[in-house]
Amino acid sequence: MNNNKLPNHVAIILDGNGRWAKKYKLPRSAGHYRGGMNLAKIAEHANKIGIKELSVYAFSTENWVRPQEEVDYLMTKPIEIVNENLDRIINANIKLVFKGRKDRLKKDILDLMDKLENDTRNFSGMILNVCIDYGSYDEILTAIGKMKENTLEAFNENLMVKNPVDFLIRTGGEIRLSNFLLWQIAYAELYFTKRYWPSFRPKDFDKALKEFSKRQRRFGGIKS
């Protein structure tokens, strides 16, 4: 892959964990666990090939309507999985950041998130934004509420994820955005695959990037 054709900022909607589990006659929690482990693998690969920033959708502001047992699992296990893979993240020099609301999370989870961020704060590798209890509507409304002047710069400064997304990938076969980084993907290239997230491998990531390299990004202009 030509580094000049790589997107700087990739976003992934991690979809299909439950359906992957159903396919293999496993509980949904097994799909979420496998998906969490896969995140470490894909993040390590993305960092190695030169992606500068990766934002992933782990839990949305709308996911609270799911069964309580699944919510409890999703609110704890993914972050624990990240902690279990901390050596891998540290060795890869990945800077870990959590984005989303913090007022509905338990203290022990918040403490663990703070620890993980502090442990990787000074790393110079890829930035990994893990979006938990995140929703773009909530992010935009919160940013507007914090603005002290009505300018684009002031708005961008108050966003949780500040850099525009170049390439959005959604696994699992659904073709929608699900309230993820709606402002940041205004000019992003979109890629949808039927492969469930737990089965999404580094070679699938590379296949998506090859598709990105063929796109012509005009940003409202025309090809010269």
N, C-alpha and C positions, 0 to 999 in steps of 0.2 A: 504494500500500500504506500502510495506517494504521500509523504507527510504534508505536502503543500495542498493536498486535496482532502485532508482530514478535517472534520468539524472540530472546532474548539470546544464547544459545549454540546453534549449529548444528554437527552432526557429519555428515560425509559418508564413506561407504565407497566409495572410487573404484574401482568394479568395471566390467569389460568391455573393458579395453584390448586384451587379446589377441584377443578375439572381434571387436572392431572391426577390428583388423588383418587377421584371417582373412577377414572380409567383403569387404575391399578388396584381398585377395590380396597383403598386405604382411607382412613379418616382424613377429613379436611386439614386437620392440624399437621398431618404428615406432609401434605402438599406445601403448607406454609413453611415448615421446617426445611424441606428440600429447596424451596425458593430462596430462603434466607442464606443457605449454604451456597447456592448458586450465585448470589449477589457478590460474595467475596471473590469467587472465581472470575466473574465478568469484570469486576472492578480492577482486580489485579491485572487482567489482560488489557483492559482499556488504558490503564496507566502505562503499561509496558510499551504499547504501540504509539503513545504520544497524545492521547486525549487529555486536554487540559482540565475539563470540568465534567462531572457526571452527576446528574440529578435523577433520583429514583423515587417513585411513588410507592411508599410502603403502607400508608394508612391515610385515608381521606377523612375530611370532616363529615362526610356522609356515611362512612362505614360504621358509625355508632349504632345504626339501626339493625345491624346483623345480630344473630343470636349472642347472648351475653358470654357464653363459653368461648365462642370464637373471638369476640372482642377482647376478652381477657388475655387470650393467647397472643393475639396480634399486638397487644399493648406491652407485652413483656418479652416474648420469645425472640422476635427479630433483633431487638437491641442486645439480648443475651448472646445471640448468635454472633453478632458483630464483636462483642467482647471476647467470645471464644476464639475468634479469628484475629484478635488484636495483634499478635506476633506477625501474622501474615501481612496485615495492614502496615505495621511499623516497618517491616523489612521492605515493603514496596514504597515506602515514603509517601503514603497517601494521607492527605489532610482531611479529617472527618468532621463534618458539620451537620447538625440536625436543624431542620427547618419545619416550622408549623407552630400551632398553638401550644402553649405550655401549661395553661390553666386547668386543663382537664386530665393531666397525667399525674400518676402517683409519685410521691417524693423519691422513693427508691429508684424509680426509672429515671427521673430527672437528675438524680445524683450520678447515676451511671452514665447518662448522656454527657453530663459536665466532665466527668472523668475522661471519657473517650475523646472529647474535644480537646481537653487540656493536654492529654498525652500526645496528640498529633498536631497541636496548634502551630508549631514552628516548622512543620514539614514543607518541603518545596515541591513535592510531586503533585499529582492530580488532586483536585478538590472533589470530594465525594459528598454531595448533599443528600442526606436521607430525609425525605419529607414524611413526617408523622403527624397525624391530626392536621393535615394541610389541605386547604381548598383555595382555589384561585379567587373565588368570590370574596372569601374572608380576607385573603391577603390584600386584594385591591381596596376593599372598604376600609381596612385598617390603615393602609398607606395613605388614603385620602384623609382620614381622620387625623393623621399625624402631620400633615402638610402645613407649613407656616406661610408658604407662598404658592400661588397657583402657576407652577411651572413644571415642565416635563422633568427637569433635573431633580426638583424637590420630590416629585412622585417616585421616580426611580430610586432615589436615595432611601426611601422608606419601604421599599419592597423587601420581602424576605430573601428572594433569589434575585440578584441584581443584574447578572449578565444575561443577554439574550441567548436563547437556545438556537443552535444551528440545525439540529437534527433530532427529531422525536421518533422513538421506536415504541410501538405497542405490541406486546405479545398476546397470545391467547385467541386470536381470531376476531375480536370485536373491532369495529371501525368507528371509534368515537374518542373524544378527548377527556371526558369524565372530570372536568373542572380542574385540570392540571396545568399550571403554568400558562394560562391563557394569554396573558400579556406578553410573556417572554417568548412565546412561539409564534408571534405575529408573522414573522417571515421565515419560520423554520421549514425545512423539508420534512415531510411525514412519511413514515414507513410502518406498514402493518403486516404482521406475520401470524399464521395460524398456530405456530409452535407455542406450546404452553411454556410459561416462564421457567419451571424447574428443568425443562428439556432444552432450553435455549443455551447453546454452547458458544464458546469463543469463535468457532468457525461460522456460526450463524451471525454473530456480531460483525465479523469481517465481511460476510456476504452483504449485510445491510450497509456497511460503510462503502463497499464497492458500488452499490446502487446510488448512494449519496454522491460519489465522485462523478457520476454521469449526469447529475442534475445541473441545470443552468439557473443560477440564482440571479434574479434581476432586481429585486427590491423595489418593484414598481416601475423600473425603467424598461428599456428594450435592449436586445442583444446588439452590440455594435458590429 
